[in-house]
Amino acid sequence: MSTSWHFPVFMLASFGAFIGILRVSLNQRSERPAAATALWVATVVVILGMVFAQIGGSTELPCGCTTGVDGARV
């Protein structure tokens, strides 16, 4: 059974959760950020971060570049 669908589904779930957390945490501001700004921040943080982690986990990047655990062992 193929598990190649796990990563995109996990990315979408994390993206949605991050957007929700942003909306809740920024709800009390007098001037809320634009929706495009929230989507841009979520894309950079979640999508690009998870793609970098996927690449870093499957290749031999220098120690400390892939996860905080590797950096803590240095």
N, C-alpha and C positions, 0 to 999 in steps of 0.2 A: 504494500500500500504506500503510495507516494505521500510525502509530508511537505511537499514544496509549497503548498497553500498556506501553511502555518505562519510563515514570516509576513506575507502581505496582510493577512487577517489580523495578526498581532499589531502590525504597524497602524492599521486603520483604527483598531480599538484604542491604542495608545494615543493616537491623534485626536480622537473624539474625547477621550478622558482629559487630555491636556487642554483642549478648547473649553471644556466644561469647567475645569479648575480655574482657567483664566477668567472666564465670565463671572464665576462666583466670587473670586478674590478681588476683581476690579469693579464689582457691582456698586460699591458704596462711593466710588470716586465721583466728584462733581462733573468731571469731563471724562467720559469713557472713551477709550481708544476706538478707532474705526475698526470695523470687522475685517477689512483687508489687512490691517496691521496685525491683528490677532492671528489671522490665517498665515501671514508671512512668518511671524515668530514661531508658531507651531510647526510650520513646515521645516524651518531651519533646525529647530531644537529636536523635534521628534523624527521626522523622515530622514533628514540628512544625518542626524546622530545615529539612528539605527542602521542606516546603510553603511556608515563608517564602521560601526561595531561589527556588522556582518562581515565586511571585508577584512577588518582587523583580526577577527576570530578565525578566519579561514586562510590567512596568509601569515607570514612571519614578519610582522612589524617589530620595531625595537621595543624593548621592555618599557612599559608605562604608557604606551600609545593606545592600547586596546581597552583596558579596564582599570579601575582604581585598585583592584586587588593586585595586579601586576606592579603598579606603581608603589604600592605599600610594601611589597617584598624587596624593593631595591634597598 
